[in-house]
Amino acid sequence: MIGVLALQGDFEAHLDALGRAGVAAREVRDAEEVLASTGLVIPGGESTTFRRLMEGTGIEEAIRAVAGRGDPVLGTCAGAILLARDVEGPRAASLGLLPMTVVRNAYGRQLDSAVVRLTDLARGVLGGESLEAVFIRAPRIASVDPSVEILARRDGDPVLVRQGNVTAATFHPELTEDRRVVDVFLSGRAST
Amino acid sequence: MTTTGLRITSPFSSDEFRVKVGLAEMLKGGVIMDVVNADQAKLAEDAGAAAVMALERVPADIRRDGGVARMSPVSKIREIEAAVSIPVMAKCRIGHLAEARVLEALAVDFIDESEVLTPADEENHVYKHDFKVPFVCGCRNLGEALRRIGEGAAMIRTKGEAGTGDIVHAVRHLREVARQMKSLTLLTKDEWMAAAKNLQAPFELVVWVAEHGRLPVPNFAAGGIATPADAALCRMLGAEAVFVGSGIFKSSDPAKRARAIVEATTHFLDPARIAKASEDLGEGMKGIEAAKLAEGDLLQTRGW
C-alpha cells in the first residue's frame, strides 16, 4: 500500500489522484506507518510546517529507509523541497535524497502561480502530448547532479526530475486528471 | 436570423480559479495564525504555521479597544512579507474594493474579506472573480458560504465568534454547514431550486453541493479557538484547517501554545498526542463567554 504523508498539505488530492489511477493508498502520520508503506508520496503544503511536525518523530529516518530499500518515493512542491540535497531561499535542512539544489518561492508569490502546458518533455518516458502542470508558489530547481534525469522543463528550468526510485515535481500533478506523473513515480526503480 | 442558444461560461472552470483553490488545498491540515508584526510572524512560522494572517489588531484587542478596525498598515504587511517564507494573508473590510486592491498590489497570497474588521459596505461584498489574488470569506451557514463562493471566494471559513476564546459559535457554524450540506444530498432534482431559494444561494452551487456532499472549495474554521483541543474539535467536525487569532498571542506562552495547536491540528484523531501537546502550556487567553455578549457586540452578524 502506498503511503501519503498526511502531516499537512494537499494529501487528500494525492489520495484522490492515486485512487483515480487505481492505486491503493492511505494517509500516514508516523514513522511506523511510513515504514509499512510500499511507496511514499510527500505532498504539497508548507515545507517549514512538515519539518516542524517531523521533529523527534523518526519520520525522516523512516522516509530515508523507504527510499533506501528501493521503494518509489514522490515529492511534489513542498515534497520536492524536502527531497532535495540543498535548499535555499532561505537555507533549510532537508532529507537529501535527490542531489539537486532547490530555491523556495523562486517564481514569486501567489500572484505568480499559474497553470502551464509543458511541452519540453522527455518523450521516451512521458510521450509527446503536452503535460498540464499547476504551479503554486512553486520552488525552482536551480541545479541538478548529472546523475539526475530531467523529465520535464519549464522555460529551461527542470520541473520534473528522477533519480532511480526517487521522483520530484515542483508542480502539482495531483491537481490534474493526467496520470503520467503517477506512472513515472510508480515505475521508479532503485538505480543500483 | 440566428439563434445562438444559451451559452454560459463559468469563471469556476478557469485556470485562474483553479490556481486560487490550489493554494487553499496546500493549506489544508494546517494552522493559519493572526499576527500584527514581523516578530509574531516569525514566531508563527517557527511554530509550524501553514500561513500567517496580517492584521492591525488581534480580535480580542479590537473588542476591548473599540473604534473602527481597518486593513493592517502597509508598512506592517511589507515587514511581515519580508520576515517569513510561508504564505501571508491579510484582512480587508467587507466590501472595501480599494483595500482589497491595495492588498493585491502588495502581493499578499490570500485576502480575508473579514467580519472581524468594520464593514465598509452594508449590502455588498467584493466581486472576487475580478481579482488575481484568492479570497477567503467567513460564513455562519451554507447559504452564506455559497453566496461568497458565487462572488469568487476560493476558501470558506466558518466565522465562530472572533476574539472570545469561546469555541461554541465555531461549533455551531461547523455543524450548521455540515447539516445543511447533508440535507441537500438527500433531495431529488425537483427539490433543488426550492432549496436554492431557501438558502438564498446560487442554483449551480447548490446543485454541486447536492451531488458532492461538500463545499466546492476548502472549508476551514475560525473564531474562538484557544487550545489544542479546540483545534482538534474543529477538525473532528469537518474543518480542513483552522485559523487561530487571539488564542495564541493572548496566552502566556505563545510559542509553546502555537506549536501545540499545530500538533493537535495534524493529529486530531490521536487523543494521546493532543494530551501530550497540551501539557504545561501556561495560561490560555482569559476569554469572554460568547453567550454573554450583547447582539450588537457580535462580529459574526456582519456579512450579507
Interface residues (C-beta under 8 A of the other chain):
Chain A: A6 L7 Q8 G9 D10 F11 E12 A13 R29 G44 G45 E46 T48 T49 R52 L53 C77 A78 G89 P90 R104 N105 G108 R109 Q110 L111 S113 A114 V115 V134 I136 R137 H172 L175
Chain B: D15 R18 V19 G22 L23 E25 M26 L27 K28 G29 G30 E45 D46 A47 G48 A49 A50 A51 E81 S85 I86 P87 E104 A107 V108 D109 F110 K132 V133 P134 R259 V262 E263 T266 H267 D270
